[in-house]
Amino acid sequence: MPPPGRRRSPTRGVFAIEDPALLLPDPIALDTSFVVEALIATQPLHPTCASFLARIVETGVSVITSDLLRIELVEAAFSIALKERWGGQWRSHRADGRARRRGGRLLRDALTRYEKLLTSVDHIPVPVGRAADMAATMMIDYGLASYDSVHAASAIMAGANAIVTTDTGFALIPTPMLTIYTDRSRLATCRSKR
């Protein structure tokens, strides 16, 4: 919230990644939700997120990630394969071998793309343990989910004041602490939380 007597910015520290005039901060943190969309072609926001990721790489912006991102990426890729095979019943079929082969291919492809990304940018990794105390504080102070709080804490600890995400939960963090870069469909929701 702004101090008494001051007006809120209309953007409320939330910007659309589709905006070609958007200036990129350096460094910028990446959340798993964005990386999944950018790297896995079957995802609905893939074109938008892949384009913005290419822009990050092309402009030479430093990228901050929590070490948690890699394992979340593996889980997301495996879950996507299960959803493709089983739809809404995917959770009850997790151990079914018919989707595991596709899941393995998809997660290996996602990890290969992720490793290629990390070698294409100035990458600043943040170990989960280093961010744990601040993450717990962010959960208590702002109501963030545990994984989101790890990514936010990692960003802040590594010197980023911005994160790219498709998760609106990050909007619970006050604007001065973290600017949010997201797709247009989430702007209104993020701004309403600030």
N, C-alpha and C positions, 0 to 999 in steps of 0.2 A: 504494500500500500504506500502511496506517496505521502510525504509529510503533510500536515494540515496546511491548507492554503495553496498547495501546489496541485496542478492538474496532472492526471495520468497521461502518458504518451499514448496516442491512438494505437501504436503497435504493441505496447505493453511488453516490449522485448521479445516479440515473437515474429519471425519473418518466414516468408514463403520461399522454399528452395527453387521454385519455378521462376522466380524473378531474375531475369538476366542482368539487371542493374545492381543486384545485391552485392555489396562488398563483403568479402570473406575475411573473417578474423583469423589471426595467426597467433597461437595455435587454435585448433578446433577439435573438440572431442567427438567421438563417434559412439552412438548407442547401438546395441545389438539389433533393435527393431529396424533401424535404417540400413545397417549392413546386410541383414537378411534380404530386405527388399532390393537392395542394390546388386547383390551377387547371385540371387536365384531367379532365373528368368520367368518362372511360372507365377511369381508373386504379382499381385495387382498393381503395386506401385513401382515395379521394376524399371520401366522406362524413365520415370521421373527421378528415382533415386540413383540409378546407374548414371544418368546424365550429370547429376550434381556431384557424384563421386568422381567422375571424370574431370569435372571442373576443379575439384579440390586437388587432384593429382596434377593437372596441367598448370595450375597457378603456383604450385610449390608450397602450399600451406602445410605446416607441420600438423600431424595427426596424433591425438592422444587416445589411447584405449586402455580400458581395464583388462587385466588378464582374464577376467570373468567372461569377456566377449567370446573368446574362442570356444569355450565349453557350451555357452548358450547358442552359438552358431551351430554346433554339432547337434544339439537337442532340437533346434528349430528345423534343420534340414531333415532329420529323422522323422519328426512329427509331420512335416509337409508330405513326406512319402506315405505315411500312414493315412493322412487325410485324403490323399489322392485315391487310395485303394478302398478305404472304409467310410469316407464321409464323416458324418456326425457320430458314428460309432467307433471312431479310431482309437479312443483310449482303451476300450475293452479288447482290442486286437493287437496291443503293443507287442506281445510275445509271439504273434502269428508270423511264421517265417515267410509268408507270401509277400509281405511288404518290406521285409528286412533287406533283401537284396537291392531293391530300388532305393531304400533308405541309405544303404552303404554307398551306393554310387553317388547319390545326391550329396551326402555329407562330405565324401572325398572331393567331389568337384567344388563344393563351397569352400572347403579348407584350402584347396589349391588356389582358388581365386583370392582368398583372404591373404594367404602367404605372398602371392604376387603383389597384392595391394601394398602390404607392409614393406616390401622391398622397393616399391615405386615412390615412397614418400619418406619424409623425415618422420620416423615413428617414435613416439614417446610412450613406452608401456608403463603401466602402473600396477604393481602387485596388489592383489586383493587385501592382503594383510596390512599393507601400508595405508589403505583407505578405510579399514574396518572401523576405527573409532569415530572418524568423521561421519561415516555412513550411518552408524547407530544414532548419532546426534541428529542427522538429517531426517531419519525415520521419526524420531521423537518430536523434533521441532516443526516439521512440515508434513508429516503423514505419508512420506514416500514409501513405496514398496521396497523390500530389501534389495533386490537386484538393481532397481533404479537408483537407490541411494548409493550403492557402490559405484555406479557409473558417474553419478553427479559428483560424489566426493573425489573420485579419481580425476575428473576434469578439473575441479577447483584446485586440488592439491598440486597438479602438474602445471598450473598457470593458465588454463583455458578459462575464458569467461563466456564460452559458447559451446553448445552441444547440438549435434544433428540427430534427430530422432523422429519416429512416427508414433511415439508413445506420449499421450497427452498428460500423463502423470507428472512429467517434469515441470509442468506449469505451476505446480504447487510451490516450487522454489521461488523466492522473491527475485524480481527482475534484476536488481543490482548484482546478485550473485551469479546468475547464469542466464544468458540469452539463448533463446530456442530457435533453431532452424528446422522447419518441418514442411510438409506438403500443404497445399492450399486447403484441402478438405478438413484439416485440423486447426487452422488458424483461429476460427471463432471459439472453439472449445478451449483451446489453450489461453486465449486472451480473456475469456470469461472467468477462468480460474485465478487470474492475476488481478 
